[in-house]
Each structure stands twice: as structure tokens, then as C-alpha cells.
């Protein structure tokens, strides 16, 4: 498609994705009470363990309403993840065949559990993060945490984990779209492992190595799993290209030495 058509298609996909988030936010509005109770549990547990005043603070007259709106939209992003992930795939792969576009269901079927797994891992890390960060409160002092600041912290860490777990799926999507070859991902595996550990060290504020490894190792494993899928896909494409008398993806022909 020409550039203008791509931009129109991008606008359409973004609009549909945003519409799905809004619908999810409406549902999230009615789930606010149990979700907020769960969100403040790490703080409640720390306060009980230390027998000190550590609580969320609503500092403004409209803060509670604003908090409910933000939590609703945050839930909207989570609940509508199958929809906006599908929109992403549909935009990236408009030039594929009908059979290859059918992979969209497989893409969503894999991407949604991975996104939710990343968000769940962030939820698993959250209590330790709250416990560590509140340890710096001086003895006898109170720690009234701004509710919106706390919510922003939780949202960022959960979305960061969810998106990080989606990167291998993005690798496969780009490979199927002919943008990133398996050879490119194979050459970058050292950087991928390094960045996985750096990301884990940044987003897990706890000082223990076990938590960092629990985040970095699955991310690295997902990268290599995605690399394996890309290798299989490129081999299948090469066989079709050779059968049609076309050069392989690396530009060589099948009858050249070392290309069999």
C-alpha cells in the first residue's frame, strides 16, 4: 500500500483498539471495589507486619473519583488485550496471504496469555517491592502514600512486564511480515539476554538475585523460543522460493556451496 493508505489503516486500527479499551474500562468501572482492595493489600500487609501507620492517602476532593477512572481504564487495557493485540497483528500483516492472516488467531492466542503472565509476574513482585521501599521510613514516622502515585507505580510495573513478555511475539510477527529474519534475531541473542537481565534488574527493586532471575530467565527463554519459530518459518519460505526459482532469503541460490 502507499504511505497514505498505511496511515489511514493505522488510524483505523488505533481507533478500534481505543474503542475496545473504552468498552473494557466501562466493565472495569464496576470491578473497581474488589480491584482496589487487592491493590492496597501489599500496603496493608506491610503496615500490619510493622505495626505502623502506612496507608494510601487521597489528598484532593476529586482524587477518589480520578482514582476510580484511572483504575477503570487500567482494567480496560487488561480486559481488552485480546482485541488491541489483534488490531496490532492486523496492521502489521496486511500483505500476507489469506492462510497466513489466519495466523492472527494463533497470534492472539499466544500473545494474550504472555501479556497476562507478565502482568501476573509484576503482581508477584509488587509486595516485595512495597516492603523494600517502605523500609526506609524512620521509626515512629508515618508513611501516607499518595494514592495516585501508588497507582501509577503499579500500572507502570505491570504494563512494563506485560509488554516485555510480548516482545517475542512481536519478533515472530515481524518475521512473518518479512521485516525481521531469523538470521537477524540469531545474531542479536547476546544483546537480548543482556537486555533481559538489565530490564529485570531495573524493574525488580528487591535486592535479591532470585527475583531478578525469576524475571530474566523466562524472558530469555521466550526469546529463544521465538527465535526457533522464526527459523522454522524462514526455512519454509526458503523452500518455496527455491521451488519457484527465486533466491533464498539470504540472497543465495540453492545450488551454491553451503546453501543446502
C-alpha positions in Angstrom: 0.0 0.0 0.0 1.1 3.6 -0.5 2.1 5.6 2.6 -1.2 7.4 2.8 -3.1 4.1 2.8 -0.8 2.9 5.6 -1.5 6.0 7.7 -5.3 5.6 7.1 -5.1 2.0 8.1 -3.0 2.9 11.2 -5.6 5.5 12.2 -8.4 2.9 11.8 -6.6 0.3 13.9 -5.7 2.7 16.6 -9.3 3.9 16.8 -10.6 0.3 17.0 -8.1 -0.5 19.7 -9.0 2.6 21.7 -12.7 1.8 21.4 -12.0 -1.7 22.8 -10.1 -0.1 25.8 -13.1 2.2 26.4 -15.5 -0.8 26.5 -13.2 -2.6 28.8 -13.0 0.5 31.0 -16.8 0.5 31.4 -16.6 -3.1 32.7 -13.6 -2.1 34.9 -15.7 0.7 36.5 -18.0 -2.0 38.1 -14.9 -4.0 39.1 -13.3 -1.1 40.9 -14.0 -2.0 44.5 -12.5 -5.6 44.6 -9.6 -4.5 42.4 -8.8 -1.5 44.6 -8.9 -3.8 47.7 -6.4 -6.1 46.0 -4.2 -3.2 45.0 -3.8 -1.9 48.6 -3.3 -5.3 50.1 0.6 -5.1 49.9 0.5 -1.8 51.9 -2.0 -3.2 54.4 0.2 -6.3 55.0 3.4 -4.2 55.5 1.5 -1.9 57.9 0.3 -5.0 59.9 3.8 -6.6 60.0 5.5 -3.4 61.3 2.5 -2.2 63.4 2.9 1.3 62.0 0.8 3.7 60.0 1.4 3.0 56.3 -1.7 3.8 54.2 -2.9 5.3 50.9 -3.8 8.9 51.1 -6.5 10.7 48.9 -5.2 14.2 49.1 -7.8 16.1 47.0 -11.5 16.4 46.9 -11.7 14.7 43.5 -8.8 12.3 44.0 -11.1 9.3 44.8 -13.1 9.9 41.6 -9.9 10.4 39.5 -8.5 7.2 41.0 -11.6 5.2 40.0 -11.4 6.5 36.4 -7.7 5.6 36.1 -8.2 2.1 37.6 -11.1 1.6 35.2 -9.0 2.4 32.2 -6.2 0.3 33.5 -8.6 -2.6 33.8 -9.8 -1.7 30.3 -6.3 -2.2 28.9 -6.0 -5.6 30.6 -9.5 -6.8 29.7 -9.4 -5.6 26.1 -5.9 -7.0 25.5 -7.1 -9.7 23.0 -8.8 -7.0 20.9 -6.0 -4.5 20.7 -3.4 -7.2 20.2 -5.4 -8.4 17.2 -5.5 -4.9 15.8 -1.7 -4.7 16.1 -1.4 -8.0 14.2 -3.9 -6.9 11.6 -1.9 -3.7 10.9 1.5 -5.4 10.8 0.4 -8.2 8.4 -1.9 -6.7 5.8 0.1 -8.1 2.9 0.1 -11.8 3.9 -1.9 -14.5 2.2 -5.3 -15.5 3.5 -3.8 -18.6 5.1 -1.1 -16.6 6.8 -3.6 -14.0 8.0 -5.4 -16.9 9.7 -2.4 -17.0 12.0 -3.9 -13.9 13.7 -5.9 -16.2 15.9 -2.8 -18.1 16.9 -1.0 -14.8 17.5 -3.7 -13.5 19.8 -4.0 -17.0 21.5 -0.3 -16.8 22.4 0.1 -13.0 23.0 -2.8 -12.7 25.5 -1.5 -15.4 27.9 2.0 -13.9 27.6 0.8 -10.4 28.4 -1.3 -11.6 31.3 1.7 -13.8 32.5 3.9 -10.7 32.5 1.3 -8.7 34.4 0.9 -11.6 36.9 4.7 -11.7 37.5 4.6 -8.0 38.2 1.8 -8.6 40.7 4.0 -11.3 42.3 7.0 -8.9 42.6 4.8 -6.0 43.9 4.5 -7.0 47.6 8.3 -7.4 47.9 8.8 -4.0 46.1 6.4 -2.3 48.5 8.0 -4.0 51.5 11.5 -2.9 50.5 10.7 0.7 49.5 8.8 1.4 52.7 11.6 0.1 54.9 13.3 3.5 54.7 10.5 5.1 56.7 12.1 6.3 60.0 11.0 4.7 63.2 7.9 6.5 64.7 7.1 8.3 61.5 4.0 7.7 59.3 4.0 6.9 55.6 1.0 8.2 53.9 1.4 7.3 50.3 -0.4 9.3 47.6 -3.0 7.1 46.1 -2.4 8.3 42.5 1.4 8.0 42.8 1.0 4.4 44.1 -1.5 3.6 41.3 0.9 5.0 38.7 3.7 2.8 40.1 1.6 -0.3 40.0 0.4 0.4 36.4 3.9 1.1 35.1 5.4 -2.0 36.5 2.5 -4.3 35.4 2.4 -2.8 31.9 6.2 -3.0 31.6 6.2 -6.7 32.5 3.3 -7.4 30.2 4.9 -5.6 27.2 8.3 -7.2 27.9 6.7 -10.7 27.7 5.1 -9.6 24.4 8.4 -8.8 22.6 9.0 -12.4 21.5 5.6 -12.4 19.9 6.4 -9.1 18.1 9.6 -10.8 16.9 7.5 -13.6 15.3 5.0 -11.1 13.8 7.8 -9.1 12.2 9.4 -12.2 10.9 6.1 -13.4 9.3 5.7 -9.9 7.8 9.2 -10.2 6.2 10.7 -7.4 8.3 13.0 -9.3 10.6 14.7 -12.6 9.6 15.7 -15.4 11.8 19.4 -14.6 11.0 18.9 -11.1 12.4 17.4 -12.4 15.6 20.1 -15.1 15.9 22.9 -12.5 15.7 21.3 -10.4 18.4 20.8 -13.1 21.0 23.6 -11.9 23.3 22.1 -8.4 23.4 18.7 -9.9 24.0 19.9 -11.9 27.1 21.8 -8.9 28.4 18.9 -6.5 28.0 16.6 -9.1 29.7 18.8 -9.1 32.8 19.2 -5.3 32.7 15.4 -4.9 32.5 14.9 -7.4 35.3 17.4 -5.6 37.5 15.7 -2.2 36.9 12.0 -3.2 37.3 12.6 -5.5 40.3 13.6 -3.2 43.2 14.2 -6.0 45.6 17.9 -6.7 46.3 17.8 -10.5 46.0 19.1 -12.2 42.8 16.3 -14.8 42.9 13.6 -12.3 42.0 15.8 -10.9 39.2 16.4 -14.4 37.8 12.7 -15.2 38.0 12.1 -12.4 35.6 15.1 -12.5 33.3 15.2 -16.3 32.7 11.6 -16.6 31.4 12.2 -13.5 29.2 15.4 -15.0 27.7 13.7 -18.4 27.3 10.8 -16.7 25.4 13.3 -15.0 23.1 14.9 -18.3 22.1 11.5 -19.9 21.7 10.5 -17.1 19.3 13.9 -17.5 17.5 13.1 -21.2 16.9 9.7 -20.3 15.4 11.3 -17.7 13.1 13.9 -20.3 12.0 11.2 -22.8 11.1 9.3 -20.1 9.2 12.3 -18.9 7.2 13.1 -22.5 6.2 9.6 -23.0 4.9 9.8 -19.7 3.0 13.2 -20.7 1.5 11.8 -24.0 0.3 9.0 -22.2 -1.5 11.4 -19.6 -3.0 13.8 -22.3 -4.3 11.0 -24.3 -5.8 9.9 -21.1 -7.6 13.5 -20.5 -8.9 14.0 -17.5 -6.6 17.0 -16.8 -4.3 16.7 -17.7 -0.7 16.1 -15.0 2.0 19.8 -14.5 2.4 20.2 -13.8 -1.3 22.0 -17.1 -2.2 20.8 -19.8 -4.6 20.2 -23.4 -3.5 22.9 -24.8 -5.8 25.7 -22.6 -4.2 28.1 -24.3 -1.8 26.9 -24.3 1.8 23.4 -23.3 1.0 21.7 -26.7 1.0 
